[in-house]
């Protein structure tokens, strides 16, 4: 048991030694951006300038002023002002957010419009850049990990203004084969995080990333900062968990809706077939009704014909009987039959036969 305790303590010690904060946790990212050299190195890559051209940078208040109580408040993650007046809003976003494109555009326009006070001329407006560092995939139709958007003239294709710019860095899309120590992709790989040795290797050859790595190591060993970092990490983990639960619930609802629509489609198809069958039955019933009417008419005609035939037979029988009787009388009168024979043939008594002759 004592050996197990020692092994556990050894494992815990190794784990502590290997611990390093993940730069994509927004709290950690903001702390890294507090270092002016790290800011300068990262912004130089974003703006495709040398660090010397960037010069000094200042972190401004991250809450943009509202012009009225009804106006939506804007809060920037890392709001940076450069020597030449350019402003950047650099946001690290860990949890997927819908309408991120509209949100980033809102913050960019808010930052741009907040430069002027009442009465100031428009020529005071300076370039504003909104930088989205996303630890999730937002644009799912391509594998582009780094994109820039500016305002262009649709008719001519010429840049309308260089004072508004959006940059989007999607960390999950970073190409695995990229190993160059410089460039924006190197920074993206570093922000994506990893093991201590991996991060150290990523920073090699890049002075600004090496300093960021040293800051990361120092923060990871600071107990107070680590508590703040872990609190934020737990909050993000809970937020991600709730989001995934919501996504799963939504997916279940979507699947159920699709199943209902499928069932409804089959019901509609069956109803269509039933309606078709009912139409054929109605058509057949109509034909049967016509046939029944024809049959009834034929039966009535047959009945009438039968009556006429029976009448004709009766008349024929009556005529035949009367002819026979007339023949009997004629044979009697001519002497071929005596009185008794004639009465017998006629089918009556001798007395009744005599009455017929009167």
Order of alpha helices (4+ residues) and beta strands (2+ residues): alpha-alpha-alpha-alpha-beta-beta-beta-beta-beta-alpha-beta-beta-beta-alpha-alpha-alpha-alpha-alpha-alpha
